[in-house]
Amino acid sequence: MAKNWRTTDGDMLDDICQRHYGSAGLNQSLAAVLEANPGLADIGPVYPAGVEIVLPDWVYEPEEKETFQLWD
């Protein structure tokens, strides 16, 4: 279930995402929050008090990395 977050003066989105989702997959969580909140990026990197942010349901799923063997 999505959660609403009201900023306090000086909050930054990366700090909010890290507190809510954890540090794993921080870039992906930032993208998910920005997608759920059109216009949020226009406010700038440091938020004033009272900005309502929707924190969508999001779970970190690590990317599968292709591996290969150099020698037999």
C-alpha positions as CSV (number, residue, x, y, z in Angstrom):
1,M,0.0,0.0,0.0
2,A,1.3,3.4,-0.9
3,K,2.3,5.8,1.9
4,N,2.0,9.6,2.0
5,W,5.0,11.5,3.3
6,R,4.9,15.2,4.4
7,T,8.3,16.8,4.2
8,T,9.9,18.9,6.9
9,D,12.1,21.8,5.9
10,G,15.4,20.6,4.3
11,D,14.2,17.1,3.4
12,M,15.8,15.5,0.3
13,L,14.3,12.8,-1.8
14,D,17.3,10.4,-1.6
15,D,17.2,10.6,2.2
16,I,13.4,10.0,2.2
17,C,13.7,7.0,-0.1
18,Q,16.6,5.5,1.9
19,R,14.7,5.8,5.1
20,H,11.5,4.3,3.6
21,Y,12.9,1.7,1.2
22,G,16.5,1.1,2.4
23,S,19.7,1.7,0.6
24,A,19.6,-1.3,-1.8
25,G,18.3,-0.1,-5.2
26,L,18.3,3.6,-4.3
27,N,18.3,4.8,-7.9
28,Q,15.3,2.6,-8.7
29,S,13.3,3.7,-5.7
30,L,14.0,7.4,-6.6
31,A,12.8,6.7,-10.1
32,A,9.6,5.0,-8.8
33,V,8.8,7.9,-6.4
34,L,9.4,10.5,-9.1
35,E,7.2,8.6,-11.5
36,A,4.4,8.5,-8.9
37,N,4.7,12.3,-8.2
38,P,4.7,14.3,-11.4
39,G,6.3,17.7,-10.9
40,L,8.2,16.7,-7.8
41,A,11.6,17.1,-9.5
42,D,10.6,20.7,-10.4
43,I,10.7,21.7,-6.7
44,G,14.5,21.1,-6.5
45,P,16.7,18.9,-4.5
46,V,15.9,20.3,-1.1
47,Y,12.2,20.5,-0.1
48,P,10.5,23.0,2.0
49,A,8.1,21.9,4.8
50,G,4.7,20.6,3.8
51,V,5.4,18.9,0.4
52,E,3.1,15.8,0.1
53,I,5.0,12.9,-1.5
54,V,3.4,9.6,-2.4
55,L,5.7,6.7,-1.7
56,P,4.5,3.9,-3.9
57,D,4.7,0.2,-3.2
58,W,8.1,-0.8,-4.4
59,V,10.4,-3.8,-3.7
60,Y,14.0,-3.9,-4.7
61,E,14.7,-6.6,-7.3
62,P,18.4,-6.9,-8.2
63,E,19.2,-6.9,-11.8
64,E,20.4,-10.2,-13.3
65,K,23.9,-9.8,-14.5
66,E,25.1,-11.9,-17.3
67,T,28.3,-13.8,-16.5
68,F,30.7,-15.7,-18.7
69,Q,33.7,-17.9,-18.1
70,L,37.1,-16.8,-19.5
71,W,38.7,-20.3,-19.5
72,D,37.4,-23.8,-19.6
